[in-house]
Amino acid sequence: MASEACECGSGLKRAFCCGADPAALAGPEALALLEPAGTEVIKLFNERKYAEAEAQALKILELAPHMRQALRVIFEIRKAQSNTRAAEVLARRLSELPGQPAIVAAANIQFAQLLVGQGRYADAQPPAARAVIATPRDATAQHVMGVVLTETQQLAAGERHYRRALALLGRADGLVLANLAWNLKLQGRLAEAAVLYEQALALRPENKRGVGGFAQVEFARGRHAHAVALLEDGLARWPEERTLRLLRAMAALAAGETAQALARLDDPPDKLLPAELCLRGQALARQGAPIEAIRHFATAKKIMRERNGLTYDEAGMQARAAAARAYFTADRTLPLPRAPQTDEPQPIFLLGFPRSGTSLLEQLLAQLPDIAPADDASPILALTARIARDAGDATPYPEVLDRLIVGEAQDLPAQWRAAYLAPLRARGILHRQRYFTDRHPANLWHLGLIKLLFPEAPMIHLIRHPLDVALSNFAQDRRLEGGADSSIVTISKHYALQMEMLRHYRGQLTLRYLPVRYEELVTAPRAVLARILAFIGANTELADEATLRANAAIAPDPTPAHFAAREAVHQRGLYPHRAYSAAAPNIFAEALTHLAPWIEEYGYGAAA
């Protein structure tokens, strides 16, 4: 009922909060009469008379639920009480109130920062944009917009907003410089990022995140000793800083120092965060304790489900697959126009479920002078968002592709290909190389569109034992689409779904498809690369086996993020599931209900 307390926890009755009738709100004249009371409430709050301020603010809001000063006081009090739901409701309401541009911008910055603090960067983009529009010359608004765009992988746009913030400040700012450095790190511009981190930390040495970011840049540059020194110095100053501790443990594990990695994370398992549990589990697995390792991985996933609400959107993923299968059939796609062949750099699509070995293959191919690595910078997802607009039709993708057979729309595939290449060229990925690799996981969903843009593009499918793929993803604190990483069973379901999609596309479209086994890649890398180059038609001289195995060629510029974890080619990833099965024979029983058909299809056999 309207007289009951609002379910959001604001402290107001529902009729004056989430259930307020916008048509019944007080007008400007009535609000003006309440201004003195609002000023008094702010005064009480600033004097730290919080109980009095709260009581008076609630009374004002019963008269005018949209009174800015009273709403602001209740927001600050609920935020201080860690009442997240109420604080979000109140911040959103404040951000939607009309007013002077500076006031509107401040409210939207406040709301965006609240969402950023929760890691909800996509949700923070609309209020951050409203703040920039209201006050385009406000450095804080530009900075927040830069953070949001960077964390939603809109890196070039994020960089522009950071640089605009610095220009508006008219001086170097340690926090903005450090955030810009992180943006450049994500773009692979490591040398520039390192210079900015040095400047940022000279100005703001207490920036713990900046220290961690600089260490990650140095790891990616191959300057491991300096990275470790940065982390050790940071931990000497902030011994309880968990991010720095985790990074130091990761460095130890990468160096093969499993005992030190475990020592860095020696808290009881119930006190560890998911990322810490996963890393500790990986170290235990290397020490030959698979059951203890699997317990750590399972605990990490349980925390993510129970505390963070991680669930697998199985229905949504199935619906997505069904829509793609229904449209991309041979009969429907055959009449669609294709983009003509050009002399521009050509993509090599590296297909495979995450943890199948596409990053290793890209690292090895990047050692060849004619191939540039584009990592997961693929613009294919952005293209799907603009296709309906370009086709001049409200029909959703992919059905809107039917418009391509009418009139001038037949020229759109060539335009979309140019739009695909443009951001890669802008990021400096496309130099003089003839080819570049694209290993974005979303490509598996969009092979039909890719066929229209690059009809002759080679597609290299990395196949690894499905149980090893599921186990490796289970051991990581990394997100998969649709929340598929919530358990080893949901990982297995999603793997099966994606492989079904790939099988569908291969059955309906004529693809230049080459399957490559991960197990062969790590045992005979030169032979596998020679087969790939012959398939592509690239006439490139391969280095000797020892050089390829070292995987230590100078990193390209820009540098893909996964090069930071680059190792010599090793065989630790060969059939790790066997050790787990030997220790607990039924450990993968439920996962196998989804993976067994693919184990057979890919020729691994029941005993592999």
Secondary structure as UniProt FT lines:
FT   TURN            2..3
FT   TURN            7..8
FT   HELIX           14..16
FT   TURN            17..19
FT   HELIX           22..24
FT   HELIX           28..33
FT   HELIX           35..46
FT   TURN            47..48
FT   HELIX           50..63
FT   TURN            65..66
FT   HELIX           68..80
FT   TURN            81..82
FT   HELIX           84..96
FT   HELIX           101..117
FT   TURN            118..119
FT   HELIX           121..134
FT   TURN            136..137
FT   HELIX           139..151
FT   TURN            152..153
FT   HELIX           155..169
FT   HELIX           174..187
FT   HELIX           190..203
FT   TURN            205..206
FT   HELIX           208..220
FT   TURN            221..222
FT   HELIX           224..237
FT   TURN            239..240
FT   HELIX           242..254
FT   TURN            255..256
FT   HELIX           258..264
FT   HELIX           269..271
FT   HELIX           274..286
FT   TURN            287..288
FT   HELIX           290..306
FT   TURN            307..308
FT   HELIX           314..327
FT   HELIX           330..333
FT   TURN            334..335
FT   STRAND          346..351
FT   TURN            354..355
FT   HELIX           358..365
FT   TURN            366..367
FT   TURN            369..370
FT   STRAND          371..373
FT   TURN            375..376
FT   HELIX           380..391
FT   TURN            397..398
FT   HELIX           399..405
FT   HELIX           407..411
FT   HELIX           412..426
FT   TURN            427..428
FT   STRAND          435..438
FT   HELIX           441..445
FT   HELIX           447..453
FT   TURN            455..456
FT   STRAND          458..463
FT   HELIX           466..474
FT   HELIX           481..486
FT   HELIX           488..508
FT   STRAND          512..517
FT   HELIX           518..523
FT   HELIX           525..536
FT   HELIX           545..550
FT   HELIX           561..565
FT   TURN            572..573
FT   HELIX           577..583
FT   TURN            585..588
FT   HELIX           589..601
FT   TURN            602..603
FT   TURN            606..607
//
